[in-house]
Amino acid sequence: MALIVGVLFVGSLLFSVGYTRHVSQEADRRWCALLESLDAPWTPATTERGKEIQRQVHTLRRDLGCTSE
């Protein structure tokens, strides 16, 4: 009986971890359209702050898997 309870516990734990990871990845992908438009500005930034923001947007886009770069 304890073995069955243990197996059920471990199984539900693994399912929970997998589901949480899947939901997190889906949430990350929802940002892709916005990040892609921000990462392809019509006019490149001219200030240091603007350039840093563009670098961070590009890095976030890449880290979330929104691009193949």
DSSP file (Angstrom, degrees, kcal/mol; ACC not computed):
  #  RESIDUE AA STRUCTURE BP1 BP2  ACC     N-H-->O    O-->H-N    N-H-->O    O-->H-N    TCO  KAPPA ALPHA  PHI   PSI    X-CA   Y-CA   Z-CA
    1    1 A M     >        0   0    0      0, 0.0     4,-2.2     0, 0.0     5,-0.2   0.000 360.0 360.0 360.0 -43.7    0.0    0.0    0.0
    2    2 A A  H  >  +     0   0    0      1,-0.2     4,-2.5     2,-0.2     5,-0.2   0.854 360.0  55.5 -63.7 -34.1    2.8    2.4    0.9
    3    3 A L  H  > S+     0   0    0      2,-0.2     4,-2.6     1,-0.2    -1,-0.2   0.918 107.4  48.3 -64.5 -43.0    4.5    1.6   -2.4
    4    4 A I  H  > S+     0   0    0      2,-0.2     4,-2.6     1,-0.2    -2,-0.2   0.916 112.1  48.8 -63.6 -43.4    1.3    2.6   -4.3
    5    5 A V  H  X S+     0   0    0     -4,-2.2     4,-2.4     2,-0.2    -1,-0.2   0.908 112.2  49.7 -62.7 -41.8    1.0    5.8   -2.4
    6    6 A G  H  X S+     0   0    0     -4,-2.5     4,-2.7     2,-0.2     5,-0.2   0.912 111.2  47.9 -63.0 -44.1    4.7    6.6   -3.0
    7    7 A V  H  X S+     0   0    0     -4,-2.6     4,-2.6     1,-0.2    -2,-0.2   0.917 112.8  48.7 -64.4 -43.4    4.4    6.0   -6.8
    8    8 A L  H  X S+     0   0    0     -4,-2.6     4,-2.5     2,-0.2    -2,-0.2   0.898 112.0  49.6 -62.7 -40.2    1.2    8.1   -7.0
    9    9 A F  H  X S+     0   0    0     -4,-2.4     4,-2.3     2,-0.2    -2,-0.2   0.946 113.5  44.4 -63.9 -49.5    3.0   10.9   -5.1
   10   10 A V  H  X S+     0   0    0     -4,-2.7     4,-2.5     1,-0.2     5,-0.2   0.902 113.8  51.6 -63.5 -40.9    6.1   10.9   -7.3
   11   11 A G  H  X S+     0   0    0     -4,-2.6     4,-2.3    -5,-0.2    -1,-0.2   0.920 111.4  45.6 -62.1 -44.7    3.9   10.6  -10.4
   12   12 A S  H  X S+     0   0    0     -4,-2.5     4,-2.4     2,-0.2    -1,-0.2   0.865 111.9  52.9 -68.6 -33.9    1.8   13.6   -9.4
   13   13 A L  H  X S+     0   0    0     -4,-2.3     4,-2.2    -5,-0.2    -2,-0.2   0.932 110.8  46.2 -64.5 -45.9    4.9   15.6   -8.5
   14   14 A L  H  X S+     0   0    0     -4,-2.5     4,-2.4     1,-0.2    -2,-0.2   0.896 112.6  50.6 -64.3 -40.4    6.5   14.9  -11.9
   15   15 A F  H  X S+     0   0    0     -4,-2.3     4,-2.8    -5,-0.2     5,-0.2   0.925 110.0  50.5 -62.3 -44.0    3.3   15.8  -13.7
   16   16 A S  H  X S+     0   0    0     -4,-2.4     4,-2.4     1,-0.2    -2,-0.2   0.910 111.1  47.8 -61.2 -44.1    3.0   19.1  -11.7
   17   17 A V  H  X S+     0   0    0     -4,-2.2     4,-2.2     2,-0.2    -1,-0.2   0.925 114.0  47.2 -63.6 -45.2    6.6   20.1  -12.5
   18   18 A G  H  X S+     0   0    0     -4,-2.4     4,-2.2     2,-0.2    -2,-0.2   0.909 113.0  48.1 -63.6 -43.3    6.1   19.3  -16.2
   19   19 A Y  H  X S+     0   0    0     -4,-2.8     4,-2.6     2,-0.2     5,-0.2   0.915 110.8  51.1 -64.8 -42.8    2.8   21.1  -16.4
   20   20 A T  H  X S+     0   0    0     -4,-2.4     4,-2.2    -5,-0.2    -1,-0.2   0.904 110.4  49.6 -61.4 -41.8    4.3   24.2  -14.7
   21   21 A R  H  X S+     0   0    0     -4,-2.2     4,-2.3     2,-0.2    -1,-0.2   0.914 110.8  49.9 -63.0 -42.8    7.2   24.3  -17.1
   22   22 A H  H  X S+     0   0    0     -4,-2.2     4,-2.2     2,-0.2    -2,-0.2   0.931 111.4  47.8 -62.0 -46.9    4.8   24.0  -20.1
   23   23 A V  H  X S+     0   0    0     -4,-2.6     4,-2.2     1,-0.2    -1,-0.2   0.886 111.2  52.0 -62.9 -39.0    2.6   26.9  -18.8
   24   24 A S  H  X S+     0   0    0     -4,-2.2     4,-2.2    -5,-0.2    -1,-0.2   0.911 109.3  48.9 -64.1 -42.9    5.7   29.0  -18.2
   25   25 A Q  H  X S+     0   0    0     -4,-2.3     4,-2.1     2,-0.2    -2,-0.2   0.889 110.3  51.1 -65.3 -39.2    7.0   28.4  -21.7
   26   26 A E  H  X S+     0   0    0     -4,-2.2     4,-1.1     2,-0.2    -1,-0.2   0.906 109.6  50.3 -63.7 -41.1    3.6   29.3  -23.2
   27   27 A A  H  < S+     0   0    0     -4,-2.2     4,-0.5     1,-0.2     3,-0.3   0.894 109.4  51.5 -64.0 -39.8    3.5   32.5  -21.2
   28   28 A D  H >< S+     0   0    0     -4,-2.2     3,-1.4     1,-0.2     4,-0.3   0.907 106.0  54.7 -63.0 -41.1    7.0   33.4  -22.4
   29   29 A R  H >< S+     0   0    0     -4,-2.1     3,-1.4     1,-0.3     4,-0.4   0.761  93.9  69.6 -66.0 -24.5    6.1   32.9  -26.0
   30   30 A R  T 3< S+     0   0    0     -4,-1.1     4,-0.4    -3,-0.3     3,-0.3   0.757  95.6  55.4 -65.2 -22.7    3.2   35.3  -25.7
   31   31 A W  T <> S+     0   0    0     -3,-1.4     4,-2.7    -4,-0.5    -1,-0.3   0.605  83.6  90.1 -82.0 -12.6    5.7   38.1  -25.4
   32   32 A C  H <> S+     0   0    0     -3,-1.4     4,-2.9    -4,-0.3     5,-0.2   0.872  81.9  51.7 -57.9 -44.4    7.4   37.2  -28.7
   33   33 A A  H  > S+     0   0    0     -4,-0.4     4,-1.9    -3,-0.3    -1,-0.2   0.925 114.1  44.4 -61.2 -43.8    5.3   39.4  -31.0
   34   34 A L  H  > S+     0   0    0     -4,-0.4     4,-2.3     1,-0.2    -2,-0.2   0.940 115.0  47.7 -64.7 -47.0    5.9   42.5  -28.8
   35   35 A L  H  X S+     0   0    0     -4,-2.7     4,-1.8     1,-0.2    -2,-0.2   0.867 109.5  53.9 -64.3 -35.8    9.6   41.8  -28.4
   36   36 A E  H  < S+     0   0    0     -4,-2.9     4,-0.5    -5,-0.3    -1,-0.2   0.900 110.3  46.4 -65.4 -39.6   10.1   41.1  -32.2
   37   37 A S  H >< S+     0   0    0     -4,-1.9     3,-0.6    -5,-0.2    -2,-0.2   0.881 114.8  46.9 -70.8 -35.9    8.5   44.5  -33.0
   38   38 A L  H 3< S+     0   0    0     -4,-2.3    -1,-0.2     1,-0.2    -2,-0.2   0.783 108.5  56.2 -72.8 -26.0   10.7   46.3  -30.4
   39   39 A D  T 3< S+     0   0    0     -4,-1.8    -1,-0.2     1,-0.2    -2,-0.2   0.549 106.0  52.3 -83.5  -7.3   13.8   44.5  -31.6
   40   40 A A  S <  S+     0   0    0     -3,-0.6    -1,-0.2    -4,-0.5    -2,-0.1  -0.519  79.3 177.8-124.1  63.6   13.3   45.7  -35.2
   41   41 A P        -     0   0    0      0, 0.0    -3,-0.1     0, 0.0    -2,-0.0  -0.294  34.5-133.1 -69.7 153.2   12.9   49.5  -34.7
   42   42 A W  S    S+     0   0    0      1,-0.2     0, 0.0     2,-0.0     0, 0.0   0.861  98.1  33.4 -70.9 -35.5   12.5   51.8  -37.6
   43   43 A T  S    S-     0   0    0      0, 0.0    -1,-0.2     0, 0.0     3,-0.1  -0.981  90.0-124.3-124.0 123.0   15.1   54.1  -36.3
   44   44 A P        -     0   0    0      0, 0.0     7,-0.1     0, 0.0     6,-0.0  -0.279  40.1 -93.7 -61.8 151.0   18.1   52.9  -34.2
   45   45 A A        -     0   0    0      5,-0.2     3,-0.0     1,-0.1     0, 0.0  -0.319  32.2-168.3 -65.0 147.4   18.5   54.4  -30.8
   46   46 A T        +     0   0    0     -3,-0.1     2,-0.2    -2,-0.0    -1,-0.1   0.600  64.0  70.9-112.0 -19.1   20.8   57.4  -30.6
   47   47 A T  S  > S-     0   0    0      1,-0.1     4,-2.4     0, 0.0     5,-0.2  -0.633  84.6-119.8 -97.7 159.7   21.2   57.7  -26.8
   48   48 A E  H  > S+     0   0    0     -2,-0.2     4,-2.3     1,-0.2     5,-0.2   0.893 115.9  52.3 -62.6 -38.7   23.1   55.4  -24.6
   49   49 A R  H  > S+     0   0    0      2,-0.2     4,-2.2     1,-0.2    -1,-0.2   0.931 110.3  47.9 -63.5 -44.6   19.9   54.6  -22.6
   50   50 A G  H  > S+     0   0    0      1,-0.2     4,-2.3     2,-0.2    -2,-0.2   0.892 111.3  50.5 -62.3 -41.0   18.1   53.8  -25.8
   51   51 A K  H  X S+     0   0    0     -4,-2.4     4,-2.2     2,-0.2    -1,-0.2   0.893 110.0  50.2 -64.8 -39.4   20.9   51.6  -27.0
   52   52 A E  H  X S+     0   0    0     -4,-2.3     4,-2.5     2,-0.2    -2,-0.2   0.901 109.8  50.6 -65.9 -40.5   21.0   49.7  -23.7
   53   53 A I  H  X S+     0   0    0     -4,-2.2     4,-2.6     1,-0.2    -2,-0.2   0.921 110.1  50.0 -62.9 -43.3   17.2   49.1  -23.9
   54   54 A Q  H  X S+     0   0    0     -4,-2.3     4,-2.3     1,-0.2    -2,-0.2   0.899 110.8  49.8 -62.1 -39.9   17.5   47.8  -27.5
   55   55 A R  H  X S+     0   0    0     -4,-2.2     4,-2.5     2,-0.2    -2,-0.2   0.920 112.3  47.4 -63.4 -43.0   20.3   45.4  -26.3
   56   56 A Q  H  X S+     0   0    0     -4,-2.5     4,-2.7     2,-0.2    -2,-0.2   0.891 111.1  50.4 -67.8 -38.9   18.2   44.2  -23.4
   57   57 A V  H  X S+     0   0    0     -4,-2.6     4,-2.6     2,-0.2    -1,-0.2   0.926 111.9  48.5 -63.4 -43.6   15.1   43.7  -25.6
   58   58 A H  H  X S+     0   0    0     -4,-2.3     4,-2.3    -5,-0.2    -2,-0.2   0.920 112.6  47.9 -62.4 -43.6   17.2   41.7  -28.1
   59   59 A T  H  X S+     0   0    0     -4,-2.5     4,-3.0     2,-0.2    -2,-0.2   0.923 112.7  48.1 -63.6 -44.8   18.7   39.6  -25.3
   60   60 A L  H  X S+     0   0    0     -4,-2.7     4,-2.2     2,-0.2     6,-0.2   0.909 110.6  51.9 -62.9 -42.2   15.3   38.9  -23.7
   61   61 A R  H  <>S+     0   0    0     -4,-2.6     5,-2.5    -5,-0.2     6,-0.5   0.925 113.8  43.7 -59.3 -45.5   13.9   38.0  -27.2
   62   62 A R  H ><5S+     0   0    0     -4,-2.3     3,-1.2     1,-0.2     5,-0.2   0.916 112.5  52.2 -66.2 -44.1   16.7   35.5  -27.7
   63   63 A D  H 3<5S+     0   0    0     -4,-3.0    -1,-0.2     1,-0.3    -2,-0.2   0.837 108.0  51.6 -63.6 -33.1   16.6   34.1  -24.2
   64   64 A L  T 3<5S-     0   0    0     -4,-2.2    -1,-0.3    -5,-0.2    -2,-0.2   0.528 116.8-114.3 -82.0  -4.4   12.8   33.4  -24.5
   65   65 A G  T < 5S+     0   0    0     -3,-1.2    -3,-0.2    -4,-0.3    -2,-0.1   0.748  74.1 135.3  81.1  23.3   13.4   31.6  -27.8
   66   66 A C  S   <S+     0   0    0     -5,-2.5     2,-0.3    -6,-0.2    -4,-0.2   0.588  70.0  33.1 -79.3  -9.5   11.6   34.1  -29.9
   67   67 A T  S    S-     0   0    0     -6,-0.5    -2,-0.1    -5,-0.2   -35,-0.0  -0.937  74.2-127.2-142.6 161.7   14.3   34.0  -32.5
   68   68 A S              0   0    0     -2,-0.3    -6,-0.0     1,-0.2    -2,-0.0   0.411 360.0 360.0 -91.2   2.5   16.8   31.5  -33.9
   69   69 A E              0   0    0      0, 0.0    -1,-0.2     0, 0.0    -7,-0.1   0.500 360.0 360.0 -70.7 360.0   19.8   33.8  -33.3
